[in-house]
C-alpha cells in the first residue's frame, strides 16, 4: 500500500501552481459536499442513528485515511461529519432543493477545479489515477496544515518528490 507521502506527492505533482491549489480550497469541498448531499438519499434509521450511502462512504473513506495517518484521518472525520449533517438536512428537504443543491455544488465545484487546472496547464490527477478523487480532499487538508506551519516533515517529503509550489507566468499547454 502506498504511504501518505506517496499519495500526497503523486497528487501534488499535478498541483504546483498556487492558483490551482487555491481553487482546490473551494472546489474540492464543494464537490465533496455535493457527493455527500446526493448520497444522503435514500436514508434510513438504525437504532435512531441516520444511515445512508453517504454515511457508509464516509466511514469507508475514514478507514482509508486512518490507514495512511491518524491525525489527517481525524481532521477528515470532522469535515465529513459536518458534511454528513448538512447532507442529512438537505436530504430531508424537497426533492428539488436536495437535488438542486447537490447538482449545483457538483457542477460549480468542477468548474472551479478546471479553472485551476487551466492555470496549472495540466489535467486533474484523477484522469491518470482514480485514487486522486479520494486523495484530493486529503491534499486540501494537508495544504491547509502546511499553510499553518503544521506537519513540516510531510510538507518537506512531498515537496522533495513533487517540487516546490511555483507561480506560472500563464496558462501552459501540455
DAQUITA-V537663 format. One record per backbone hydrogen bond with DSSP energy under -1.0 kcal/mol. CO is the residue of the C=O (numbers start at 1). NH is the residue of the N-H. If there is no record, write none. Layout:
BEGIN
co={CO | CO}
nh={NH | NH}
END
This chain:
BEGIN
co={3 | 4 | 5 | 6 | 7 | 8 | 9 | 11 | 12 | 16 | 17 | 18 | 19 | 20 | 21 | 23 | 24 | 26 | 27 | 28 | 29 | 30 | 31 | 32 | 33 | 34 | 35 | 37 | 39 | 44 | 46 | 49 | 51 | 52 | 53 | 54 | 55 | 56 | 57 | 58 | 59 | 60 | 61 | 62 | 63 | 65 | 69 | 70 | 71 | 72 | 73 | 74 | 75 | 76 | 77 | 78 | 79 | 80 | 81 | 82 | 83 | 84 | 85 | 86 | 87 | 90 | 94 | 95 | 96 | 97 | 98 | 99 | 100 | 101 | 102 | 103 | 104 | 105 | 106 | 107 | 108 | 109 | 110 | 111 | 112 | 113 | 114 | 115 | 116 | 117 | 117 | 124 | 125 | 125 | 129 | 130 | 131 | 131 | 132 | 135 | 136 | 137 | 138 | 139 | 140 | 141 | 142 | 143 | 144 | 145 | 146 | 151 | 152 | 153 | 154 | 155 | 156 | 157 | 158 | 159}
nh={7 | 8 | 9 | 10 | 11 | 12 | 13 | 14 | 15 | 166 | 21 | 22 | 23 | 24 | 25 | 27 | 28 | 30 | 31 | 32 | 33 | 34 | 35 | 36 | 37 | 38 | 39 | 40 | 54 | 51 | 49 | 46 | 44 | 56 | 57 | 58 | 59 | 60 | 61 | 62 | 63 | 64 | 65 | 66 | 67 | 69 | 73 | 74 | 75 | 76 | 77 | 78 | 79 | 80 | 81 | 82 | 83 | 84 | 85 | 86 | 87 | 88 | 89 | 90 | 91 | 93 | 98 | 99 | 100 | 101 | 102 | 103 | 104 | 105 | 106 | 107 | 108 | 109 | 110 | 111 | 112 | 113 | 114 | 115 | 116 | 117 | 118 | 119 | 120 | 121 | 122 | 127 | 128 | 129 | 132 | 133 | 134 | 135 | 136 | 139 | 140 | 141 | 142 | 143 | 144 | 145 | 146 | 147 | 148 | 150 | 149 | 155 | 156 | 157 | 158 | 159 | 160 | 161 | 162 | 163}
END
